[in-house]
């Protein structure tokens, strides 16, 4: 069948978790279907003719992405709208036109809108069966749920209420949705809209694509992979550098920390031996060179591709409970799951000195992703969902 895939992120090169998921989904869907891709161009040097995309897409179109500006006039008007402010500010007439023009000149059987930023255009393709790909509410709901002052609870509660109501209205234009974890599914079903067919399609990796990365891990090197444009990543590293890193340095003075991704000009607490790489085309060699991958997230939704990538590269992982949420992984078997600064620091020191323990975690984690988090095993589930949605609509 002919599928129109709408993407917030231009999927190649797959330089962040969202792009990695989208790229692997497109590869899997293209095995059985014809794909037309319309994507926002989130980088200035987008190559729509990239051979990797030409192999899997019949046609690739891009529209310029307009980042959210909270100080803009449109964002200000959003305070008085039932539509979330960032939707009001970032809505693209060019994207609307691209969708309408593409649908008017082609015969499409299904639309897949990836993430919330593309679902907001559902009014313009509701004549076709559609899947809302990767619904995520964990960050906004988490901030409301974890608010520790009355002012924050009121402010975050208003944000959550507006987002929840708007999302519920959009979901009515879709025949199905996907989420990456059971936790996300429960929040959406219980708090947002219970009349939606939701399928858990976990984040996965193409395990075979990591086998060619051959690097030697350096015992004193920690790594965190994640752009600060996703604010929970920034909050995670602020907490780690401020509360955990000094405890580790007291026991391992030559320890170093590498942080990859766009750092958005956001400041971190002072710390020694910290390298901010900025954007990296391919983070896999840096992960493979590291002794430990850390994921100290405290807010967020979905599952962490940064964890799966580290496991595929045989780099052990230490994460908080929120960081490891959604993964079918066990503490002390596949990774360490710790929440206090002291426990996090102790786990780093333990893995730094205990080579056998490190090897056991690596071995168990690699088996886990081979069995449960490889796209080759997950794509059939997505293809079944597509068939279910189109058959139901035809009847």
C-alpha positions in Angstrom: 0.0 0.0 0.0 1.0 3.7 -0.4 1.9 5.3 2.9 2.4 9.0 3.6 4.8 9.3 6.5 5.0 12.7 8.3 8.1 13.4 10.4 9.1 16.1 12.8 12.7 15.0 12.4 14.6 14.5 9.1 15.6 10.9 9.7 19.0 10.8 8.1 21.7 10.9 9.4 20.1 9.3 12.5 21.8 11.5 15.0 19.4 11.4 17.8 16.9 8.9 19.4 13.9 10.2 17.5 15.7 10.1 14.1 17.0 6.6 14.9 13.5 5.3 15.6 12.0 7.0 12.5 14.8 5.8 10.2 14.5 2.2 11.3 10.7 2.3 11.0 11.0 3.6 7.5 13.4 0.8 6.6 11.0 -1.8 8.0 7.9 -0.4 6.5 9.5 -0.1 3.0 9.9 -3.9 3.0 6.2 -4.2 2.2 4.9 -0.8 1.4 5.7 2.3 -0.7 6.7 5.3 1.4 6.4 9.1 0.7 8.1 11.1 3.4 7.3 14.7 4.3 9.6 16.0 7.0 10.5 19.2 8.7 14.1 20.2 7.9 15.6 20.5 11.4 19.1 21.1 10.1 20.2 23.6 7.4 22.2 21.1 5.3 19.5 18.5 4.8 20.1 16.2 1.8 16.8 15.0 0.5 18.7 12.9 -2.0 20.6 10.9 0.5 21.0 7.4 -1.0 20.0 5.8 2.3 16.6 7.5 2.1 16.2 7.1 -1.7 16.5 3.3 -1.2 13.4 3.3 1.1 11.3 6.2 0.1 9.5 6.8 -3.2 9.7 10.6 -2.6 11.2 12.8 0.1 9.9 16.4 0.7 11.0 18.9 3.3 9.5 22.0 5.0 11.5 24.4 7.1 11.2 23.9 10.8 10.3 26.9 13.0 11.6 26.5 16.6 9.3 27.5 19.4 9.9 31.1 20.5 8.1 31.6 23.9 8.5 35.4 23.5 6.8 35.7 20.1 3.5 37.4 19.5 2.0 34.0 18.5 3.2 32.3 21.6 1.7 35.2 23.7 -1.7 34.7 22.0 -1.4 31.0 22.9 -2.0 32.0 26.6 -5.6 32.8 25.6 -6.1 29.7 23.4 -7.3 26.2 24.1 -4.4 25.1 21.9 -1.0 24.7 23.5 1.3 27.7 23.1 4.0 25.9 21.2 1.5 24.5 18.7 0.2 28.0 18.1 3.7 29.4 17.6 5.2 26.6 15.5 2.2 25.7 13.3 3.5 25.7 9.7 1.2 26.8 6.7 4.0 25.3 4.5 3.5 21.9 6.1 -0.2 22.2 5.8 0.1 23.0 2.1 2.6 20.2 1.5 0.3 17.6 3.1 -2.7 18.8 1.2 -0.9 19.0 -2.2 0.7 15.6 -1.8 -2.7 14.0 -0.9 -4.4 15.7 -3.8 -1.9 14.3 -6.3 -1.5 10.8 -5.1 -3.5 7.8 -4.1 -2.7 7.0 -0.5 -4.0 4.2 1.8 -2.6 5.4 5.1 -1.0 8.3 6.9 1.5 7.8 9.7 2.2 11.0 11.7 5.3 10.7 13.9 5.1 12.5 17.2 2.9 15.3 18.5 4.4 17.9 16.2 3.0 16.1 13.2 -0.3 14.9 14.7 -1.4 18.6 15.0 -2.0 18.5 11.2 -4.5 15.7 11.5 -7.3 17.9 10.3 -5.8 17.8 6.8 -5.6 14.1 6.4 -8.5 12.8 8.5 -10.2 11.6 5.3 -7.6 8.7 5.4 -6.9 6.0 8.0 -4.1 7.3 10.2 -1.7 6.1 12.9 -0.3 8.5 15.5 3.2 7.2 15.8 5.0 7.5 19.2 2.5 9.4 21.5 4.4 10.7 24.5 3.0 12.5 27.5 5.5 11.4 30.1 7.4 14.7 30.4 4.4 17.0 30.7 2.5 14.7 33.0 5.7 14.0 35.0 6.3 17.6 35.7 2.8 18.0 37.0 2.9 14.9 39.1 6.3 15.7 40.6 5.6 19.4 41.3 6.8 20.1 44.9 5.3 23.6 45.4 1.8 24.9 45.1 2.8 27.4 42.4 4.6 24.7 40.3 1.7 22.3 40.7 -0.8 25.0 39.6 1.4 26.1 36.6 2.3 22.6 35.5 -1.3 21.5 36.1 -2.7 24.1 33.7 -0.1 23.1 31.1 -1.0 19.4 31.5 -4.7 20.1 31.3 -4.4 22.2 28.1 -2.1 19.6 26.6 -4.3 16.6 27.6 -7.5 18.2 26.2 -5.9 19.1 22.9 -4.3 15.7 22.6 -7.6 14.0 23.2 -9.2 16.1 20.4 -6.4 15.1 18.0 -6.6 11.4 18.9 -10.2 11.3 17.5 -8.7 11.8 14.0 -6.6 8.6 14.3 -7.6 5.0 14.1 -4.6 3.8 16.2 -1.6 5.1 18.1 1.7 3.7 19.1 3.6 4.2 22.4 7.0 3.0 23.4 6.2 1.6 26.8 3.4 0.2 28.9 3.7 3.2 31.2 2.9 5.6 28.4 0.0 3.5 27.4 -1.5 3.5 30.9 -1.2 7.3 31.2 -2.9 7.9 27.9 -5.6 5.4 28.4 -6.3 6.5 32.0 -5.7 10.3 31.8 -6.1 11.4 28.2 -8.4 9.3 25.9 -9.6 5.8 26.5 -11.2 5.2 23.1 -7.9 4.7 21.3 -6.3 1.5 19.9 -2.8 1.8 21.4 0.0 -0.6 20.5 3.2 -0.7 22.4 6.1 -0.6 19.9 9.2 -0.2 22.0 12.3 1.7 20.8 14.7 -0.7 19.3 18.1 -0.8 17.6 19.4 -2.5 14.5 21.8 -4.7 16.5 23.7 -5.8 13.4 24.7 -2.2 12.5 26.7 -1.9 15.7 28.9 -4.9 15.1 31.3 -3.0 12.9 32.2 -0.5 15.7 35.5 -1.7 17.1 36.9 0.5 19.9 38.7 -0.2 23.1 37.0 1.0 26.3 38.9 3.4 28.5 38.6 2.7 32.2 38.3 6.3 33.4 35.7 7.5 30.8 32.0 8.2 31.4 29.6 9.2 28.7 26.2 10.8 28.4 24.6 11.0 25.0 21.8 13.5 24.7 21.1 17.0 23.5 20.1 19.7 26.0 17.5 20.9 23.5 15.5 18.1 25.2 15.3 19.8 28.6 15.2 16.6 30.8 18.7 15.8 29.4 20.0 19.1 30.7 18.3 18.6 34.1 19.8 15.1 34.3 23.4 16.4 33.7 23.0 19.3 36.0 22.0 16.9 38.8 24.8 14.5 38.0 27.6 17.1 37.8 26.4 18.9 40.9 25.6 15.8 43.1 27.3 12.7 41.8 30.4 13.6 39.9 32.3 15.1 42.9 31.7 11.9 44.9 33.1 9.9 42.0 36.1 12.2 41.6 36.9 11.8 45.3 37.6 8.1 44.7 38.7 8.2 41.1 40.6 11.5 40.6 41.3 11.0 36.8 37.7 10.2 35.9 36.4 12.1 32.9 32.9 12.8 31.5 31.9 13.3 27.9 28.6 14.8 27.0 27.5 14.7 23.3 24.8 16.6 21.5 23.7 20.2 21.1 24.2 21.9 24.5 21.9 24.8 23.7 24.2 27.3 25.4 22.9 26.0 28.8 25.4 26.2 31.7 26.5 23.3 33.8 27.9 23.4 37.4 31.6 23.7 37.5 33.5 20.3 37.2 36.9 19.0 36.1 37.5 16.7 33.1 34.2 17.4 31.4 34.1 17.5 27.6 31.1 19.0 25.7 31.4 17.6 22.2 28.5 19.4 20.6 26.7 17.7 17.8 28.4 14.5 16.7 27.6 12.7 13.4 28.1 9.3 14.9 28.2 8.8 18.6 28.7 5.0 18.4 32.6 5.1 18.5 32.5 7.5 21.5 30.1 5.2 23.4 32.2 2.1 22.6 35.3 3.9 23.9 33.6 4.7 27.2 33.8 2.5 30.3 30.3 3.4 31.5 27.2 5.1 29.9 25.2 7.1 32.4 21.5 7.9 32.1 20.5 10.0 35.2 17.1 11.2 34.0 14.4 12.2 36.5 11.7 13.3 34.1 10.6 11.9 30.8 8.6 9.4 28.9 9.1 6.5 26.6 12.2 4.3 26.6 15.8 5.4 26.3 17.5 4.6 23.0 20.7 5.8 24.6 20.5 2.8 26.9 19.9 0.4 24.0 22.7 1.8 22.0 25.1 1.4 24.8 24.0 -2.2 25.3 24.4 -2.9 21.6 28.0 -1.5 21.8 28.7 -3.6 25.0 29.1 -0.5 27.2 27.6 -1.0 30.7 24.8 1.3 31.8 24.0 3.0 35.1 20.6 4.7 35.1 18.0 6.1 37.5 14.6 4.4 37.8 13.1 7.0 35.4 16.0 6.6 33.0 15.4 2.8 32.8 11.6 3.1 32.8 9.9 1.1 30.1 12.7 -1.3 29.5 12.4 -5.0 30.5 15.8 -4.9 32.2 16.7 -6.0 35.7 18.9 -4.2 38.2 22.2 -5.9 38.8 21.7 -8.2 35.8 21.4 -6.0 32.7 22.4 -2.6 34.2 22.5 -0.8 37.5 19.3 1.1 38.5 20.1 3.6 41.3 18.5 6.9 42.3 20.5 8.6 45.1 23.7 10.5 44.4 25.6 8.2 46.8 24.3 5.0 45.2 25.0 6.3 41.7 28.5 7.2 42.6 29.1 3.9 44.3 27.9 2.0 41.2 30.4 3.9 39.0 33.3 3.2 41.4 32.2 -0.5 41.6 32.1 -0.9 37.8 35.4 0.9 37.5 37.2 -1.6 39.6 35.3 -4.9 39.1 36.0 -6.1 35.6 34.1 -9.4 36.0 31.0 -7.6 37.1 31.3 -5.2 34.2 31.6 -8.1 31.8 28.6 -9.9 33.2 26.4 -6.8 32.8 27.6 -6.4 29.2 26.9 -10.0 28.3 23.4 -10.1 29.8 22.5 -6.7 28.3 23.6 -7.8 24.8 21.4 -10.9 25.0 18.5 -8.8 26.1 18.6 -6.5 23.2 19.1 -9.3 20.7 15.9 -11.0 22.1 13.6 -8.1 22.7 15.0 -4.8 21.3 16.1 -5.5 17.7 14.0 -3.9 15.0 14.0 -7.1 13.0 11.8 -8.7 15.6 9.6 -5.7 16.2 8.7 -4.5 12.6 6.3 -7.4 12.0 4.2 -6.1 14.9 4.0 -2.7 13.3 3.1 -4.2 9.9 0.3 -6.1 11.6 -1.0 -2.9 13.1 -1.0 -1.2 9.7 -3.0 -4.1 8.3 -5.5 -4.0 11.2 -6.1 -0.3 10.8 -6.6 -0.4 7.0 -8.8 -3.5 7.1 -11.0 -2.0 9.8 -11.4 1.2 7.9 -12.3 -0.6 4.6 -15.1 -2.5 6.4 
